[in-house]
């Protein structure tokens, strides 16, 4: 089990990114959250099995309207009480 903070840069706002991230995360049994930033980037915390997190990123990179130019990926501490993946902003 791992938890990462992900910062997505590119054309990631106004293209259904957060809804798509939630849909993928729910299907892959990941917890965490996703939110838009004022910088027009998107920040996400994602927790689960490493291979499911890798799949989450891969699927986001291969969406029709989303254009991810870069991803900053930082491992962070696990959260025990988290039960779902939420859109927070």
N, C-alpha and C positions, 0 to 999 in steps of 0.2 A: 504494500500500500504506500502510495506517494501522494504528495500535494505540491502543486506548482502555482506560482503566480505567473501569468502569461500576459504580455503586453503586445497587442497586435497593432501594426501600423500599415497604412495603405488605404484603399477604399473599403473601409470597414464600418462606416456609419451611413444610414439611409439605404441600406441594401438588405435588410432583414438579418443582419449578423446575430443579434442577441436571440431572436426567436429560433434561428437555425442552430445556434450553439446549445440552447436549452433542449431542443428536440433531439440532437445528437447525444448530448450528455445523458438525458433520460434513458435513451435506448441502450447506452453503454454502461448504465448503472454508476454514473459518476455523480459526485456531489460538488457543490461550490456555488459560484455566482458569476455573473457577467454584467458589466456596466459600461456605458459610454463615458468618455472623458471629455473635458472642455477642449483638449488638444486635438480632438477628432480621432483619437486612437480609441481602442477598446481594451479594457482590462478584465481579466478573468482569473478566478481562483478555481482550480479543478483538482479533485481528489478521487483516487481510485487506483485500480491496478495499472501499472506502467504501460502495458500493451494497450489498454483501453484509452489511456490519455494520449498515447501516440496516435491511435486511430481517430480520436476526437480532433486532433490537430490536422491530420491528413484529410479528413472529410471536410473540415472548414476550408482548407487550402484548395479544395476541388469543387467549390460551389460556383454556380454560373455567374452571379453578379458580384460576389465578394472577391476582392483582389488584395491579398495579403502580400505586402512588400517585405516585411520583416516581423520576426517574433522574438521578443526577449523572454527567456524561460528561466525562472529562478525557483529552486526548490525551497519550500517553506515548511514549517511545522504542521503536522497533522492536526485536524480538529475532530475530536471524538463525537461531539454532539450533533454534527451536521447530518441532516437526513435527506436533503434534496438539492437540486441545482436550480437557482433562482435568478431571475432578471431583477437587478436592483437599481437601475438608473439609466 
